[in-house]
Amino acid sequence: MSPWVIGFSVFFAYPLVTTAYLSFTHYDLLSSPRWVGLANYRFMGADPNFWPGVRNSLWMIVFFVPATVVFAFCVALTVSKARRGAGVLRTIFYLPTLAPPVAATLGFVYLFNARTGPVDKILGWLHLPQPLWFDDPHLSKPSLTLLGMWGVGTIMIIFLASLLDVPEQLYEAAELDGANAWQRLVHVTLPAISPVILFAVVTGVIDALQYFTQGYVAGTVAGGGDSGVGSGGSLGYPEGSTLFYPVWLFQQGFQYFNMGYASAMAVALFVIALAVTIVLLRSARHWVSGVEGVQ
Amino acid sequence: MTSTVATRVDPLPTPSRQRRQHVLLLVAQHSITIALAIAFLVPFVFITLTALMTDGQALSPRLWPSPFRWSNFYDVFANTDLLRYAGNTLLYAGLSTVGVLLSSVPVAYALARLRWRGRNLALIIVLAAMMLPSQVTIVPQYVMFAKLGWVGHLSPLIVPNFFGDAFSIFLLRQFFLTIPEEYSDSARCDGAGEWRILLKVVVPLARPAIAAVGLFSFLYAWNDFFGPLLYVGEARGNWTLSVALANFRSLYHVQWNLTMAATLLFMLPVVLLFFAAQKAFVQGVTLTGVKG
């Protein structure tokens, strides 16, 4: 065991404690950390990009997570109802999940490219409005949500497995009692798979708090040519709408080398992640069947 | 003809209406399924079509390439260091996978089967590490690797994998728990040590789970963007495909058609890997969710 105890201490416990310590210092990697008390935390209030980052990440938790979880469930339900070709369908719906996030994001930025992308071309033929998608500050996050819905394969497979595990007798009993399809869904299916829904929501929220790659790539690529690594020229393009909390943390810590402030942001992220997880697991007692919390 | 129709006519009006409703429902269900399947495939189709267009076409209102410009794929390799980035990515993904498997299998075994003080605490730490956003510990890790002079190299991305990966440990532990204890007990009676039991009894039985963990580790590294951006973002010679592709358009002043060709080439190995090992994938994904 000992090599792995060392591993965990070096890559997990030590960084966790050090993050907390550094959050009270000013540190630029060149000179040694200088104690500044709560200054980093106070600066969050004045930092013009901190609250937009919080708002954007909150948007992901409130809209992105429910949209992807509900969509994954609907897709899984569709596959589970298919009489033939369930295997082929499962493959088709899982395939986009495999696309590397950077590749998938690039593909979507092109597909939804204003005017010249295929989606707007088709909308143009149909004489429908051609939105600016990734170039419109109001539509950039919904566009990223579409990208997220394209890649719901993992959760979809987990839903599908649990849907197929629901005992057939439960449906038969409900049908004998005169329940229609909708009632069977609400009173049989959903309670039976509620632990998996909880799992999907908790992991979804944790992923949303870390949402970085797609936002960063969409912002820089859609933002145009001046975006090379590190320049931050089109950070959060358009109009800061893709400046998610982790993107700003990355910028502060590893482009501006404000290591102390980035640590303070990391501590705040840790506290939020912990709080959200605890609230979700607590609420689980009321709506997840047969378990007290998870495990 | 008439006779068949006659037999189908139902004397009672309600069941026939019910049947018609049933048929309609089935049609609706099938149309939704087919529409969904098309929606999931369409992005791949457009990416492929664009990868075969000339630059002018990619910006024109046309959606179908004419002529098909297969040389785009050659141009991508000729104009960029794609092969080098692919090599770096393969190095990162390959060594990470080896590291994860070497380190996580024994830890998972210890957590699932051996009795030792602090085992439950260790399990809780593994779970916590799995839930923790990676950005929380990234600053001190970066500082540590900066002091070692490793920033700009792939080693900060590879080496930690040799010290265990929380997700893999958890997944393997869950699978090891399902292996009947009698197997290892009988080996123990024959005088086998724990390492021998692990290698000769448990590992062969857990091959599907180990395959899944290996695949996930490989994919994670192949797809990873944050890690390479952080450590080799400024060292172009050590770029992985993710970082290279994110900078593709601005850096090489390339057009959408070439960008899509490169995107397609980046996706291809992963898709091939999936079709080669589909069963291990689905089993692995299911294992994470159902037991989680």
Interface residues (C-beta under 8 A of the other chain):
Chain A: M1 P3 W4 I6 G7 F8 V10 F11 F12 Y14 P15 L16 T18 T19 L22 L29 V75 T78 V79 K81 A82 L89 R90 T91 I92 F93 Y94 L95 P96 L98 A99 P100 P101 V102 A103 L106 G107 F108 Y110 L111 N113 T116 P118 K121 I122 G124 W125 W150 T154 I155 I157 I158 A161 S162 D165 V196 F199 A200 T203 I206 L209 Q210 F212 T213 Y216 V217 T220 V221 G224 G225 D226 S227 G228 V229 G230 P246 L249 F250 G253 F254 M259 A262 S263 A266 V267 L269 F270 A273 T277 V294
Chain B: Q29 I32 T33 L36 A37 F40 L41 P43 F44 F46 I47 T50 A58 L59 P61 L63 S103 P106 V107 A110 W116 I125 A129 M131 L132 P133 S134 Q135 V136 T137 I138 V139 P140 Q141 Y142 V143 M144 A146 P160 F162 F163 G164 L219 W222 N223 F225 F226 L229 L230 G233 E234 L241 S242 V243 L245 A246 N247 F248 R249 S250 L251 H253 W256 T259 M260 T263 F266 M267 V270 V271 F274 Q278 F281 V282 V285 T286 T288 G289 V290 G292
